[in-house]
Amino acid sequence: MATPDKSISHRAILFASLAEGKSGIKNFLRAADPMSTLDACKALGVEIDDRGSDIIVIGKGMHALQEPFDVVDCGNSGTTIRLLAGVLSGNPFFTVLTGDASLRKRPMARVIEPLTRMGAQITARAGNRYPPICIKGGPLRAISYAVPVASAQVKSCLILAGLYADGTTEIVEPEKSRDHTERLLPAFGAVINVHGLRVTLHGGQKLRGTEVCVPGDFSSAAFFIVAALLCPHADVVVRNVGINPTRTGLLSVLRDMGASIEVSNVRELSGEPVADIHCAGGAELKAVSLSGEQIPSLIDEFPILCVAATQAEGETTIRGAGELRVKESDRISSMAAELRKMGADVIEYEDGLTVRGRCRLVGTDVESHGDHRIAMAMAVAALVAEGKTTIRGVSSVNISFPGFFELFTKLTA
């Protein structure tokens, strides 16, 4: 089975904390990022019985969170800090949210600006652009807001703030981003209306405790899927992995490139489609060109897609992906730099890059840039490279996939 889904683990803990009554969360991802959300909810007075992969949460309800005694450390997690900003804007106390050095460089104006319009009092470093964020919450008013860049974190932040707001909140996206919040909140009793790129909800709703089972994480499975495709005699099945269409753009792209991928045993788990994915190596991959509305559904798979592109026939071009410059690292420049070290021919643009395929990768020393997805992508690149590769900074994989290298070594032995 794939490692539990990181995005859904975050949301399950947070929504259960806001619900009235007890919630049970099965298959919770015990990685650094979701644990940041769990610890933050504890800091807000939520009673959480941590039993490992199973978590019991005794929810406080929407209006009974407690002012934290200290600054809330969100670690490396953009999901934690942005979703909490929406919740705390509706609670009448003072909170400071911060994180590690990487998180303190990630843009927060994208949530601060609409939350301020809703009535929250928020200040942040560098002219309200970066963490730490100081929030004095209180009564909120509903707004209609067009999100400039498709972002599930921004959308989810505003949905959560909208639950506290007086009136009907409307959020409009330029392209469809991940919809885990819209799928999971109704399980807790919320009414969320989705019409294409438009999400609306009424304020004043209550959440109730429920049972959630977290499916496998497609973004984590993607590294093993691509590794299998690049090894001529490989045959891999990833079981119980989420196939939410807002997350699985990589599957469509790989099939367009000529990959052999089968999806079977499709079913639903806690509002999310789940399946088994079978992939076999040996296919002759061909280059593709990607841009626009294709990008949000494979934003986290960009690093591993770049690795696949090095082995495809032709030039793969990815544009319209400027959001990747403000992730855990600047993923565009990071992937360009590290693949070039291994011998790849890469052209970098402000919003993407071109990778010339059929290149002979050579093992060397590469860097993770403190980014878990870069570290795992370079492990797959090392698998098809000639000679020894040393990846520096691999502890970053604990953010989303503890045990990745143990499993990777086992499967490639």
C-alpha positions in Angstrom: 0.0 0.0 0.0 1.1 3.5 -0.7 2.1 5.7 2.3 -0.9 7.5 3.7 -2.0 10.7 1.9 -0.3 13.8 3.4 -2.9 16.4 2.2 -5.8 14.4 3.6 -4.0 13.6 6.9 -3.6 17.3 7.5 -7.3 18.0 6.9 -8.6 15.0 8.8 -6.8 16.2 12.0 -7.8 19.8 11.6 -11.5 19.2 10.7 -11.8 16.7 13.5 -10.5 19.3 15.9 -13.2 21.8 14.8 -15.9 19.2 15.0 -18.2 18.5 18.0 -17.6 15.1 19.5 -15.2 12.3 18.8 -13.5 11.5 15.5 -11.4 8.5 14.6 -8.7 8.8 11.9 -7.2 5.6 10.5 -4.1 5.3 8.4 -2.8 8.8 9.5 0.5 9.8 7.9 3.2 10.0 10.7 5.4 12.4 8.8 6.8 15.7 9.9 4.2 17.9 8.0 1.0 16.3 9.3 2.5 16.0 12.8 3.0 19.8 12.6 -0.8 20.1 12.2 -1.5 17.6 15.0 0.8 19.5 17.4 -0.7 22.8 16.4 -4.2 21.5 17.2 -2.9 20.3 20.6 -1.6 23.8 21.2 -5.1 25.1 20.6 -6.5 23.0 23.4 -7.7 20.0 21.4 -7.5 16.6 23.1 -5.8 14.1 20.8 -5.1 10.4 21.6 -2.2 9.5 19.4 -2.2 5.8 18.8 0.3 5.8 15.9 -1.4 5.3 12.5 -4.8 5.6 14.3 -5.7 8.9 16.0 -8.7 9.7 18.2 -9.7 13.4 18.3 -12.1 14.9 20.8 -13.2 18.0 18.9 -13.6 21.4 20.5 -16.2 22.7 18.1 -15.8 25.7 15.9 -15.8 28.3 18.7 -14.1 26.6 21.7 -10.4 26.6 20.6 -8.1 28.1 23.2 -5.5 30.8 22.8 -2.1 29.1 22.6 0.3 29.7 25.4 3.3 30.1 23.0 4.1 30.7 19.3 2.7 27.9 17.1 5.5 26.2 15.1 4.2 24.9 11.8 7.6 23.3 10.9 8.0 23.1 7.1 4.3 22.8 6.4 2.6 25.4 4.2 -0.7 23.5 4.5 -0.5 23.8 8.3 0.2 27.5 8.4 -2.3 28.5 5.6 -5.2 26.4 6.8 -4.7 27.4 10.4 -4.7 31.1 9.3 -8.3 30.6 8.0 -9.4 29.0 11.2 -7.7 31.4 13.6 -9.1 34.4 11.7 -12.5 33.4 13.1 -11.5 32.8 16.7 -11.4 35.8 19.1 -7.9 35.5 20.4 -4.3 36.2 19.5 -2.0 33.7 17.8 1.5 33.8 16.2 2.2 31.2 13.5 5.8 30.5 12.4 7.9 27.7 10.9 11.3 26.7 9.8 13.7 28.7 7.6 12.1 27.4 4.4 8.5 28.1 5.5 9.5 31.6 6.6 10.4 32.3 2.9 7.1 31.1 1.5 4.5 33.7 0.4 1.6 34.4 2.8 0.1 37.6 1.3 -2.1 35.3 -0.8 -4.1 34.3 2.3 -3.5 37.5 4.4 -5.1 39.8 1.8 -8.5 38.0 1.5 -8.6 37.2 5.2 -8.1 40.9 6.0 -10.9 41.7 3.6 -13.1 39.3 5.7 -12.3 41.3 8.8 -9.3 39.5 10.4 -6.5 41.5 11.9 -3.2 40.0 10.5 0.3 41.3 10.4 3.4 39.5 9.1 7.0 40.0 8.3 8.3 42.0 5.3 5.2 44.0 4.7 2.7 41.2 5.5 4.3 38.9 3.0 6.1 36.2 5.0 5.9 34.3 8.3 5.8 34.7 11.3 2.1 35.7 11.0 0.3 37.4 13.9 -3.5 36.9 13.9 -6.1 38.6 16.1 -9.3 36.8 15.1 -12.9 37.8 15.5 -16.2 38.2 13.6 -15.8 37.7 9.9 -17.9 38.8 6.9 -18.3 36.7 3.8 -16.7 37.9 0.6 -16.5 36.8 -3.1 -12.9 36.2 -4.0 -11.2 35.3 -7.3 -8.0 33.4 -6.4 -5.2 34.7 -8.6 -3.3 31.4 -8.8 -4.9 28.0 -8.4 -4.0 26.8 -4.9 -5.7 24.2 -2.8 -4.1 25.8 0.3 -5.5 29.2 -0.4 -8.9 27.8 -1.3 -9.1 25.6 1.8 -8.0 28.6 4.0 -10.9 30.7 2.7 -13.4 27.8 3.0 -12.5 27.4 6.6 -12.7 31.1 7.2 -16.1 31.1 5.4 -17.5 28.7 8.0 -17.0 31.5 10.5 -18.2 34.3 8.3 -21.6 36.1 8.3 -23.1 35.4 4.9 -22.2 33.4 1.8 -18.5 33.1 0.9 -17.7 32.5 -2.8 -14.2 31.4 -4.0 -13.4 31.3 -7.8 -10.3 29.6 -9.1 -8.5 30.2 -12.4 -8.0 26.4 -12.8 -9.1 23.5 -10.7 -6.9 22.8 -7.7 -7.0 19.8 -5.3 -10.4 19.4 -3.9 -9.7 17.3 -0.7 -11.3 20.0 1.5 -14.5 20.0 -0.5 -14.7 16.2 -0.4 -13.9 15.7 3.3 -15.7 18.6 5.0 -19.1 17.1 4.1 -18.2 14.0 6.0 -18.1 16.2 9.0 -21.5 17.7 8.2 -20.6 20.8 6.3 -22.5 21.9 3.2 -20.1 22.9 0.5 -21.4 23.8 -3.0 -19.1 23.2 -6.0 -20.0 24.4 -9.5 -17.0 24.1 -11.8 -14.3 26.5 -10.6 -16.7 28.1 -8.1 -17.0 27.1 -4.4 -19.7 28.6 -2.2 -20.7 28.0 1.4 -22.8 29.6 4.1 -21.2 30.7 7.4 -22.4 29.5 10.9 -22.2 25.8 10.1 -21.2 23.3 12.8 -19.1 20.2 12.2 -19.7 16.8 13.9 -17.2 14.1 14.7 -16.9 11.2 12.2 -14.7 8.3 11.1 -12.0 8.9 8.4 -9.8 6.4 6.7 -6.9 8.1 4.8 -6.1 6.6 1.4 -2.7 6.1 0.0 -0.8 9.2 -1.3 -0.5 9.4 -5.1 2.3 12.0 -4.9 4.4 9.5 -2.9 3.5 6.6 -5.1 4.5 8.6 -8.2 8.2 8.0 -7.5 7.8 4.2 -7.6 5.5 4.4 -10.7 8.2 6.4 -12.6 11.0 4.2 -11.3 9.2 1.1 -12.6 8.6 2.7 -16.0 12.3 3.5 -16.4 13.5 0.0 -15.5 13.1 -2.4 -18.5 12.0 -5.5 -16.5 10.3 -3.8 -13.6 6.7 -4.7 -12.6 5.1 -2.8 -9.7 1.6 -2.7 -8.2 0.8 0.2 -5.8 -2.3 -0.7 -3.8 -5.0 1.4 -2.2 -3.7 4.7 -3.6 -5.9 7.8 -4.1 -6.8 8.6 -7.7 -8.5 11.9 -7.1 -8.7 13.5 -10.6 -7.3 16.8 -9.2 -4.1 14.9 -8.1 -3.4 12.4 -10.9 -2.5 14.5 -13.9 0.8 12.6 -13.9 -1.0 9.4 -14.9 -2.5 11.0 -18.0 0.8 12.6 -18.9 2.7 9.3 -18.6 0.2 7.5 -20.7 0.5 10.2 -23.3 4.3 9.5 -23.2 3.6 5.9 -24.0 3.8 4.3 -20.5 2.1 1.0 -19.6 -0.2 1.8 -16.6 -3.3 0.0 -15.5 -5.8 1.2 -12.9 -8.0 -1.4 -11.3 -10.2 -2.2 -8.2 -11.6 1.4 -8.2 -13.6 2.2 -5.1 -14.3 5.0 -2.6 -12.7 5.7 0.7 -13.8 8.6 2.9 -15.1 10.5 -0.1 -12.0 9.9 -2.2 -11.6 7.5 -5.2 -9.0 4.8 -4.5 -7.5 2.1 -6.7 -4.6 -0.2 -7.4 -2.1 1.0 -10.0 0.0 -1.5 -12.0 2.9 -0.2 -14.1 5.5 -2.1 -16.1 8.8 -1.0 -17.5 10.1 -1.3 -21.0 8.0 1.2 -22.9 9.6 3.7 -25.2 8.6 7.0 -23.7 8.0 10.0 -25.9 8.3 13.7 -25.0 5.2 15.9 -24.3 4.4 19.6 -23.9 2.5 20.8 -20.9 1.0 24.1 -19.8 -2.0 25.9 -18.3 -4.8 23.9 -16.7 -2.7 20.7 -16.8 -0.2 22.0 -14.2 -2.3 22.1 -10.9 -3.1 18.4 -11.1 0.6 17.4 -11.2 2.3 20.3 -9.3 3.9 17.9 -6.7 4.9 15.5 -9.5 7.0 18.0 -11.4 10.4 16.8 -10.0 9.8 13.2 -10.9 8.2 14.1 -14.3 11.5 15.9 -15.1 13.4 12.7 -14.4 11.1 10.7 -16.7 11.6 13.4 -19.4 15.4 12.8 -19.4 14.7 9.2 -20.7 11.9 10.1 -23.2 12.5 10.6 -27.0 12.3 14.3 -27.9 12.0 17.5 -25.9 9.6 17.7 -23.0 8.5 21.3 -22.2 6.6 22.4 -19.1 5.3 26.0 -18.9 2.9 27.8 -16.7 4.4 26.3 -13.6 5.8 29.5 -11.9 4.1 28.4 -8.6 6.9 25.8 -8.3 9.4 28.6 -7.5 7.7 29.1 -4.1 7.4 25.6 -2.9 9.7 24.0 -0.3 12.5 25.0 -2.7 12.5 26.7 -6.1 11.8 23.4 -7.8 12.3 24.8 -11.3 15.9 25.9 -10.6 16.6 23.0 -8.3 15.7 20.3 -10.8 17.5 22.1 -13.6 20.7 22.4 -11.6 20.7 18.9 -10.3 19.8 17.2 -13.5 22.5 19.2 -15.3 25.1 17.9 -12.8 24.1 14.4 -14.0 24.5 15.3 -17.6 21.0 16.3 -18.6 20.4 19.0 -21.2 17.9 21.4 -19.5 16.6 24.9 -20.6 15.2 26.9 -17.7 12.4 29.5 -18.1 10.7 31.7 -15.5 7.7 29.5 -15.4 9.1 26.1 -16.3 11.7 24.2 -18.3 12.6 22.1 -21.3 14.3 18.7 -20.9 16.0 17.1 -23.9 15.4 13.4 -23.7 17.4 10.2 -24.3 20.2 11.6 -22.3 22.9 9.5 -20.6 22.7 10.3 -16.9 26.0 9.9 -14.9 26.2 9.5 -11.2 27.6 12.4 -9.2 27.0 14.4 -6.0 23.6 16.1 -6.0 21.6 18.2 -3.5 18.0 17.9 -2.2 17.8 21.7 -1.6 16.0 20.7 1.6 13.1 19.6 -0.5 11.6 16.1 0.1 10.3 15.7 -3.5 13.7 16.8 -5.0 15.5 14.2 -2.8 13.1 11.4 -3.9 13.2 12.4 -7.6 17.0 12.3 -7.6 17.0 8.8 -6.1 15.0 7.7 -9.2 17.4 9.6 -11.4 20.3 7.8 -9.7 18.6 4.5 -10.4 19.0 5.0 -14.2 22.3 6.8 -14.0 25.7 5.2 -14.7 27.9 5.0 -11.6 27.5 6.1 -8.0 25.2 9.0 -7.0 25.3 10.7 -3.6 22.2 12.7 -2.6 22.8 15.2 0.2 20.1 16.4 2.5 17.9 13.3 2.4 16.5 13.9 5.9 14.0 16.2 4.1 12.0 13.1 3.0 10.7 12.8 6.6 8.4 15.7 5.7 6.2 13.4 3.6 7.6 9.8 3.4 9.5 8.4 6.3 11.0 5.1 5.3 11.2 6.0 1.6 14.8 5.0 1.2 14.3 1.8 3.0 11.5 0.8 0.7 13.3 2.1 -2.4 16.3 0.0 -1.5 14.2 -3.1 -0.9 12.4 -2.7 -4.3 15.6 -2.0 -6.3 17.9 -4.6 -4.6 
